């Protein structure tokens, strides 16, 4: 008998579990099976992943103090607070992580705001206030002259690099403009298309102005069907972008400023690797729970991290990972329950968590996690069968643990709601049969013949194809009168 255990996204790891049966008055014994806790290596999470989950936040990857402060100010950022938004913009850059840099960038913004406030405040209406601010941003930060594209850099998506080099692209310039506009109380939002980002202002009279922040002539830029028919190709090519169609523009996503910062995080993550990439993806999902791309990416990062930890035998660190991020994972599971890709990554995350819980001795939590995940498996997933077998093996391990302790009723109850899944697995079927046979044997040894018969009847009910249980029941009923 064999079971598939430890299936990962990339390969299957075969681990065999055997139960040897010896039914009858002499009882039964199990051989060659070890409880999950026997696999506990005693790994030290603080040594293996130093600084991870250390900020009291539902974030796994290590954060510096100002990064953690930026997340703690998330409510203020969502309300449009300029310093809180600027902190998220610095966070999204991923390269300047110390408190001194955060302070210096905030101070640079405030100096600029103070310098341009007279001209912006004296503008005759909202349109001209936005116009003045946009022009001032290009003069002050981008050193624009003429067309305003001199310092445009397709790859420069970090707001922090603007202060050092005056170079920018669509996302970094839109993020900076959003911060500046909020300093003047303007109703600013981000606009995201398939390959481009810009900004928009909502005026008091309800008019929406779109702003191409990549050029100093981009204020109140008209994006209509004529533009996409006649000028969009040249506009895009001058910025190194593939052409955006009018249909793609119509499907644009309107982003609140904090969501624009989250887009900056996921955008920067695309050109990073390793821990920096993982951190930015996770942060983007925390900042903007409504971003499908960020949530899917975060779930994949957690599954990959858990897979690596499993390969290193680091169950305690895996448990710390999922205990840390569980609040936001629950939110994601609820929000994206209908999305097969996100839920598939969620299933793998739940497998690694349940497996690690069992190893560290939290068996009840492990089996609850596994049973819940089994109920949510989509049979259309390419790895649905492997996932099902993995989760069944976790439940089966708990059943075997309880049988080893002679807690037979609890062993059977551990399968509540998942008897069909167990019957679909040959080894789980054999192990469940062993539970009933051993349960009956114990009752027979105690002289409790009715309880022994009930155990065998339970076996026949749950495993109608079990010849052993049916034969044992017939033998018992032939030898005793009830």
C-alpha positions as CSV (number, residue, x, y, z in Angstrom):
1,X,0.0,0.0,0.0
2,X,1.3,3.5,-0.8
3,X,0.2,7.1,-0.6
4,X,1.3,10.2,-2.4
5,X,2.7,12.7,0.1
6,X,4.5,16.0,-0.2
7,X,3.3,16.8,-3.7
8,X,4.7,20.2,-4.8
9,X,4.0,22.4,-7.7
10,X,6.9,21.0,-9.6
11,X,7.3,17.4,-8.6
12,X,5.9,14.6,-6.5
13,X,7.6,13.2,-3.5
14,X,6.6,9.6,-2.7
15,X,6.4,8.6,0.9
16,X,5.0,5.2,1.9
17,X,2.9,4.6,4.9
18,X,2.1,1.0,6.0
19,X,-0.4,-0.4,8.4
20,X,-0.1,-4.1,9.3
21,X,-3.3,-5.7,10.5
22,X,-3.7,-8.4,13.1
23,X,-7.3,-8.5,14.0
24,X,-8.9,-10.7,16.6
25,X,-8.8,-11.2,20.3
26,X,-5.1,-10.6,20.4
27,X,-5.6,-7.0,19.2
28,X,-3.8,-5.3,16.3
29,X,-0.5,-3.7,15.8
30,X,0.9,-1.1,13.4
31,X,4.3,-1.3,11.8
32,X,6.3,1.0,9.6
33,X,4.2,4.0,10.3
34,X,5.5,7.0,12.2
35,X,3.5,10.0,13.4
36,X,4.1,13.3,11.6
37,X,5.8,14.6,14.8
38,X,8.7,12.2,14.1
39,X,9.6,14.5,11.2
40,X,10.1,17.5,13.4
41,X,13.7,18.7,12.9
42,X,13.4,21.4,15.6
43,X,14.2,24.2,13.1
44,X,14.6,27.6,14.5
45,X,12.5,30.2,12.7
46,X,14.5,33.1,14.0
47,X,17.7,31.6,12.8
48,X,16.4,30.4,9.4
49,X,14.4,33.5,8.6
50,X,15.8,36.3,10.8
51,X,13.6,39.4,11.0
52,X,10.6,37.8,9.2
53,X,7.2,38.5,10.7
54,X,8.9,40.7,13.2
55,X,6.9,43.9,12.9
56,X,3.6,42.8,14.5
57,X,2.0,43.0,11.1
58,X,0.5,40.3,8.9
59,X,3.6,40.4,6.6
60,X,6.1,37.6,6.3
61,X,9.2,39.2,4.6
62,X,11.5,41.3,6.7
63,X,10.7,45.0,7.0
64,X,12.8,47.9,8.2
65,X,11.3,50.2,10.8
66,X,10.2,53.0,8.4
67,X,8.7,50.3,6.1
68,X,6.7,48.9,9.0
69,X,5.6,52.5,9.9
70,X,4.5,53.0,6.3
71,X,2.2,50.0,6.6
72,X,0.9,51.1,10.0
73,X,-0.1,54.4,8.4
74,X,-2.1,52.5,5.7
75,X,-5.5,53.8,7.0
76,X,-4.2,57.4,6.7
77,X,-2.9,56.7,3.1
78,X,-6.2,55.3,2.1
79,X,-7.8,58.6,3.4
80,X,-5.4,60.5,1.1
81,X,-2.8,61.7,3.7
82,X,0.2,63.1,1.7
83,X,3.0,61.9,4.0
84,X,1.4,58.5,4.3
85,X,1.2,58.2,0.5
86,X,4.7,59.4,0.1
87,X,5.9,56.7,2.5
88,X,4.1,54.1,0.4
89,X,5.8,55.5,-2.7
90,X,9.2,55.1,-1.1
91,X,8.2,51.6,0.0
92,X,7.3,50.8,-3.6
93,X,10.7,51.8,-4.8
94,X,12.3,49.0,-2.8
95,X,15.8,50.4,-2.8
96,X,16.0,53.0,-0.1
97,X,14.9,51.3,3.1
98,X,16.5,53.3,5.9
99,X,14.9,55.9,8.1
100,X,17.3,58.7,7.0
101,X,16.2,58.2,3.3
102,X,12.5,58.2,4.2
103,X,13.0,61.5,6.1
104,X,15.0,63.1,3.4
105,X,12.5,62.3,0.6
106,X,9.6,63.6,2.7
107,X,11.5,66.8,3.4
108,X,12.3,67.3,-0.3
109,X,8.6,67.0,-1.1
110,X,7.6,69.5,1.6
111,X,10.2,72.0,0.4
112,X,8.9,71.8,-3.1
113,X,5.3,72.1,-1.9
114,X,6.2,75.2,0.1
115,X,8.0,76.8,-2.9
116,X,5.2,76.3,-5.4
117,X,2.3,76.9,-3.0
118,X,1.9,80.6,-3.8
119,X,1.6,80.1,-7.5
120,X,-0.7,77.1,-7.2
121,X,-2.9,78.7,-4.6
122,X,-3.2,82.0,-6.6
123,X,-4.4,80.2,-9.7
124,X,-7.9,81.4,-10.7
125,X,-9.6,77.9,-10.7
126,X,-9.1,74.2,-10.1
127,X,-8.1,73.6,-13.7
128,X,-5.2,76.2,-13.5
129,X,-4.2,74.9,-10.0
130,X,-3.7,71.5,-11.4
131,X,-1.9,72.9,-14.5
132,X,0.5,75.0,-12.4
133,X,1.3,72.0,-10.2
134,X,1.9,69.7,-13.1
135,X,4.2,72.2,-14.8
136,X,6.1,72.9,-11.6
137,X,6.6,69.1,-11.1
138,X,8.3,68.9,-14.5
139,X,10.4,71.9,-13.9
140,X,11.4,71.1,-10.3
141,X,11.8,67.3,-10.4
142,X,12.2,66.3,-14.0
143,X,14.3,69.3,-15.2
144,X,12.1,69.4,-18.3
145,X,12.9,71.6,-21.2
146,X,11.1,71.7,-24.5
147,X,9.1,68.5,-25.0
148,X,9.5,67.3,-21.5
149,X,10.8,63.9,-22.5
150,X,14.5,64.6,-22.0
151,X,14.7,62.7,-18.7
152,X,12.0,60.1,-19.5
153,X,13.4,56.6,-18.9
154,X,11.2,53.6,-19.8
155,X,12.8,51.6,-17.0
156,X,12.9,54.2,-14.2
157,X,9.9,53.2,-12.1
158,X,11.2,54.2,-8.7
159,X,10.0,57.4,-7.1
160,X,13.2,57.5,-5.1
161,X,15.4,57.7,-8.2
162,X,13.6,60.8,-9.3
163,X,15.3,62.8,-6.5
164,X,18.7,61.5,-7.4
165,X,18.6,61.6,-11.2
166,X,15.5,63.5,-12.4
167,X,14.7,60.5,-14.5
168,X,11.2,58.9,-14.5
169,X,8.7,56.9,-16.4
170,X,4.9,56.8,-16.5
171,X,4.3,55.0,-13.1
172,X,6.9,56.9,-11.1
173,X,5.8,60.2,-12.4
174,X,2.1,59.4,-11.8
175,X,2.9,58.3,-8.2
176,X,4.8,61.5,-7.5
177,X,2.1,63.7,-9.0
178,X,-0.5,62.0,-6.8
179,X,1.5,62.8,-3.7
180,X,2.0,66.4,-4.7
181,X,-1.7,66.9,-5.7
182,X,-2.8,65.5,-2.3
183,X,-0.6,68.2,-0.6
184,X,-2.9,70.7,-2.3
185,X,-6.1,68.9,-1.4
186,X,-6.8,67.9,-5.1
187,X,-9.0,65.0,-5.9
188,X,-6.4,62.9,-7.7
189,X,-6.5,59.3,-8.9
190,X,-4.4,57.0,-10.9
191,X,-5.3,55.5,-14.3
192,X,-3.9,52.1,-15.3
193,X,-4.1,50.5,-18.7
194,X,-2.5,47.3,-20.0
195,X,0.9,48.9,-20.5
196,X,0.6,52.5,-19.2
197,X,-0.2,54.6,-16.2
198,X,-1.3,58.2,-15.9
199,X,-3.3,60.4,-13.5
200,X,-6.6,62.2,-13.4
201,X,-8.1,65.1,-11.4
202,X,-11.8,65.5,-10.5
203,X,-12.8,69.1,-10.5
204,X,-15.5,70.6,-8.2
205,X,-17.8,70.9,-11.2
206,X,-17.6,67.1,-11.8
207,X,-15.2,67.4,-14.8
208,X,-12.5,64.8,-15.1
209,X,-9.1,65.9,-16.4
210,X,-6.6,63.2,-17.5
211,X,-2.9,64.0,-17.1
212,X,-0.1,62.3,-19.0
213,X,2.5,62.9,-16.4
214,X,5.4,61.8,-18.7
215,X,5.4,65.2,-20.5
216,X,4.9,68.8,-19.4
217,X,2.4,69.3,-22.1
218,X,0.3,66.3,-20.9
219,X,-2.2,68.2,-18.6
220,X,-5.8,67.7,-19.6
221,X,-4.8,65.3,-22.3
222,X,-7.8,64.1,-24.3
223,X,-8.0,60.3,-24.7
224,X,-10.8,59.8,-27.2
225,X,-11.3,57.5,-30.1
226,X,-9.7,60.0,-32.5
227,X,-6.5,60.1,-30.4
228,X,-6.2,56.3,-30.4
229,X,-6.9,56.2,-34.2
230,X,-4.5,59.0,-35.2
231,X,-1.8,59.6,-32.5
232,X,-1.6,56.8,-30.0
233,X,0.9,54.7,-31.9
234,X,3.4,57.6,-32.1
235,X,2.7,58.6,-28.5
236,X,3.4,55.1,-27.3
237,X,6.4,54.5,-29.4
238,X,8.1,57.7,-28.2
239,X,7.9,56.2,-24.7
240,X,9.0,52.7,-25.6
241,X,5.5,51.3,-25.1
242,X,3.4,49.0,-27.4
243,X,0.4,50.9,-28.8
244,X,-2.7,51.0,-26.5
245,X,-6.0,50.7,-28.3
246,X,-9.1,52.6,-27.6
247,X,-10.8,49.4,-26.4
248,X,-7.9,48.8,-23.9
249,X,-8.3,52.4,-22.7
250,X,-12.0,51.9,-22.1
251,X,-11.1,48.9,-19.9
252,X,-8.8,51.1,-17.8
253,X,-8.7,50.8,-14.0
254,X,-9.2,53.9,-11.9
255,X,-7.1,53.8,-8.8
256,X,-7.2,55.7,-5.6
257,X,-3.7,57.1,-4.7
258,X,-2.9,54.3,-2.3
259,X,-3.8,51.8,-5.0
260,X,-1.5,53.6,-7.4
261,X,1.3,53.0,-4.9
262,X,0.4,49.3,-4.7
263,X,0.6,49.2,-8.6
264,X,4.0,50.7,-8.3
265,X,5.0,47.9,-5.9
266,X,3.9,45.1,-8.2
267,X,5.4,46.9,-11.2
268,X,8.8,47.2,-9.5
269,X,8.6,43.6,-8.3
270,X,8.4,42.5,-12.0
271,X,12.0,43.6,-12.5
272,X,13.3,42.4,-9.1
273,X,14.2,38.9,-7.9
274,X,14.6,37.0,-4.7
275,X,13.6,38.5,-1.4
276,X,13.1,42.0,-2.8
277,X,10.6,40.7,-5.4
278,X,8.7,38.7,-2.8
279,X,8.5,41.5,-0.3
280,X,7.2,44.0,-2.9
281,X,4.5,41.5,-4.1
282,X,3.4,40.8,-0.6
283,X,3.3,44.5,0.3
284,X,1.3,45.3,-2.9
285,X,-1.4,42.8,-1.9
286,X,-1.6,44.1,1.7
287,X,-1.9,47.7,0.5
288,X,-4.5,46.9,-2.2
289,X,-6.5,43.8,-1.4
290,X,-8.6,44.4,-4.5
291,X,-5.7,43.9,-6.9
292,X,-6.1,40.5,-8.4
293,X,-2.6,40.5,-9.8
294,X,-1.1,41.3,-6.4
295,X,-3.2,38.7,-4.5
296,X,-2.4,36.0,-7.0
297,X,1.3,36.8,-6.9
298,X,1.4,36.9,-3.1
299,X,-0.3,33.4,-2.9
300,X,2.2,32.1,-5.3
301,X,5.1,33.6,-3.3
302,X,3.8,32.0,-0.1
303,X,3.4,28.6,-1.8
304,X,7.0,28.8,-3.2
305,X,8.4,29.9,0.2
306,X,6.5,27.0,1.9
307,X,7.8,24.6,-0.7
308,X,11.4,25.6,0.0
309,X,10.9,25.4,3.7
310,X,9.4,21.9,3.4
311,X,12.4,20.8,1.3
312,X,14.6,22.0,4.2
313,X,12.5,20.2,6.8
314,X,11.5,23.5,8.4
315,X,8.0,22.8,9.7
316,X,8.2,25.2,12.6
317,X,9.2,28.1,10.3
318,X,6.4,27.1,7.9
319,X,3.9,27.3,10.7
320,X,5.2,30.7,11.7
321,X,4.8,31.9,8.1
322,X,1.1,31.0,7.9
323,X,0.3,31.9,11.4
324,X,1.8,35.3,10.6
325,X,-0.2,36.0,7.4
326,X,-3.4,34.1,8.2
327,X,-5.6,37.3,8.7
328,X,-4.9,38.6,5.2
329,X,-5.0,35.1,3.7
330,X,-8.5,34.7,5.0
331,X,-9.5,38.0,3.4
332,X,-8.0,36.8,0.1
333,X,-9.8,33.5,0.3
334,X,-13.1,35.2,0.7
335,X,-12.5,37.9,-2.0
336,X,-11.1,35.5,-4.7
337,X,-13.1,32.4,-3.9
338,X,-14.4,32.2,-7.5
339,X,-11.0,32.5,-9.1
340,X,-9.5,29.1,-10.0
341,X,-5.9,30.4,-10.3
342,X,-5.9,32.1,-6.9
343,X,-7.6,29.3,-5.2
344,X,-5.2,26.7,-6.6
345,X,-2.3,28.6,-5.0
346,X,-4.4,28.9,-1.9
347,X,-4.8,25.1,-1.9
348,X,-1.1,24.6,-2.1
349,X,-0.5,27.1,0.7
350,X,-3.1,25.3,2.9
351,X,-1.4,21.9,2.2
352,X,2.0,23.1,3.3
353,X,0.4,24.7,6.4
354,X,-1.5,21.6,7.3
355,X,1.5,19.4,6.8
356,X,3.6,21.6,9.0
357,X,0.9,21.8,11.7
358,X,0.8,18.1,11.9
359,X,4.6,17.9,12.3
360,X,4.7,20.4,15.1
361,X,2.0,18.5,17.0
362,X,-1.0,20.7,16.2
363,X,-2.9,17.8,14.7
364,X,-6.4,19.0,15.2
365,X,-5.7,22.2,13.4
366,X,-3.9,20.3,10.6
367,X,-6.9,18.0,10.0
368,X,-9.4,21.0,10.1
369,X,-7.3,22.8,7.5
370,X,-7.1,19.7,5.3
371,X,-10.8,18.9,5.5
372,X,-11.7,22.5,4.7
373,X,-9.3,22.5,1.7
374,X,-10.7,19.2,0.5
375,X,-14.1,20.7,0.3
376,X,-12.9,23.5,-1.9
377,X,-10.8,21.5,-4.4
378,X,-11.8,22.1,-8.0
379,X,-11.6,18.8,-9.9
380,X,-10.7,20.7,-13.1
381,X,-7.3,21.8,-11.7
382,X,-4.5,19.9,-13.4
383,X,-3.1,18.9,-10.0
384,X,-6.4,18.3,-8.2
385,X,-5.8,14.6,-7.8
386,X,-2.4,15.2,-6.2
387,X,-3.7,17.8,-3.9
388,X,-6.6,15.6,-2.9
389,X,-4.2,12.7,-2.0
390,X,-2.0,15.1,-0.1
391,X,-4.9,16.4,2.0
392,X,-6.2,12.9,2.5
393,X,-2.8,11.8,3.8
394,X,-2.8,14.5,6.4
395,X,-6.3,13.5,7.6
396,X,-5.1,9.9,7.5
397,X,-2.1,10.7,9.6
398,X,-4.3,12.2,12.2
399,X,-6.5,9.1,12.1
400,X,-3.5,6.9,12.6
401,X,-2.3,8.9,15.5
402,X,-5.6,8.6,17.2
403,X,-5.7,4.9,16.5
404,X,-2.3,4.5,17.9
405,X,-3.6,6.1,21.1
406,X,-6.6,3.7,21.0
407,X,-9.0,6.7,20.6
408,X,-10.9,4.9,17.9
409,X,-14.1,6.9,17.9
410,X,-12.1,10.1,17.4
411,X,-10.1,8.5,14.7
412,X,-13.2,7.8,12.7
413,X,-14.6,11.3,13.4
414,X,-11.4,12.8,12.0
415,X,-12.8,11.9,8.6
416,X,-16.1,13.6,9.1
417,X,-17.3,15.0,5.8
418,X,-14.5,13.4,3.9
419,X,-15.3,9.7,3.9
420,X,-15.7,9.8,0.1
421,X,-12.2,11.2,-0.3
422,X,-10.8,8.5,1.9
423,X,-12.6,5.8,0.1
424,X,-11.1,7.1,-3.2
425,X,-7.6,6.4,-1.7
426,X,-6.5,2.8,-1.4
427,X,-4.2,3.4,1.6
428,X,-6.8,5.5,3.4
429,X,-9.4,2.8,2.9
430,X,-7.1,0.2,4.3
431,X,-6.2,2.4,7.3
432,X,-9.8,3.2,8.0
433,X,-10.5,-0.5,7.9
434,X,-7.7,-1.0,10.4
435,X,-9.3,1.6,12.8
436,X,-12.6,-0.3,12.8
437,X,-11.0,-3.7,13.2
438,X,-8.8,-2.6,16.0
439,X,-11.7,-0.8,17.7
440,X,-13.7,-4.0,17.5
441,X,-10.8,-6.1,18.8
442,X,-10.4,-3.8,21.8
443,X,-14.1,-4.1,22.7
444,X,-13.9,-7.9,22.2
445,X,-10.9,-8.1,24.6
446,X,-13.0,-6.1,27.1
447,X,-15.9,-8.5,26.6
448,X,-18.1,-5.7,25.3
449,X,-19.6,-7.6,22.4
450,X,-22.3,-5.1,21.4
451,X,-19.7,-2.3,21.1
452,X,-17.5,-4.7,19.1
453,X,-20.4,-5.4,16.8
454,X,-21.2,-1.7,16.4
455,X,-17.6,-1.0,15.4
456,X,-17.8,-3.7,12.7
457,X,-21.2,-2.4,11.5
458,X,-19.7,1.0,11.2
459,X,-16.9,-0.4,9.0
460,X,-19.4,-2.2,6.8
461,X,-21.4,1.0,6.5
462,X,-18.5,3.2,5.6
463,X,-16.6,0.5,3.6
464,X,-19.1,-1.7,2.0
465,X,-16.5,-3.4,-0.1
466,X,-14.4,-4.4,2.9
467,X,-14.3,-8.2,3.0
468,X,-12.3,-8.2,6.2
469,X,-15.0,-6.2,8.1
470,X,-17.9,-8.2,6.7
471,X,-16.2,-11.5,7.5
472,X,-15.3,-10.3,11.0
473,X,-18.9,-9.1,11.6
474,X,-20.3,-12.4,10.4
475,X,-17.9,-14.4,12.6
476,X,-18.7,-12.3,15.7
477,X,-22.5,-12.6,15.2
478,X,-22.2,-16.3,14.7
479,X,-20.3,-16.8,18.0
480,X,-22.4,-14.5,20.2
481,X,-26.1,-13.9,20.8
482,X,-27.0,-10.2,21.1
